[in-house]
Amino acid sequence: FVFSQDIVTSHHKLMTDVALLLRTIQKIENFEFAALNNFLTKYKDYSELLNVIIKVVLSEDMSAESGRIINERLESVKEETNFIYEELINIAAVARDEVLVQEMFKSRRSM
């Protein structure tokens, strides 16, 4: 299980950096990026669920019932993982598109 824990630790370190950048973008005045707000909300829920799973699995007194619940929660994590990474890729693509970013600023200013 140490291997899996190392992967999760690396994931959290990388996503902490990414989340900081995304929150910085989110705070820019006159800039509306709805997909970013949605992503940050979903990622927070995803991360919290993953942390609960890790804590339960690492606890020394995990019961058969806890194992069943963890298995169900892992299915949720599995389903959400695709959304999390696909949406992050989409956000990166939008952020790289200078014309689209300028349009987002223009549409916000006209409000």
Disulfide bonds with the S-S distance in Angstrom:
none
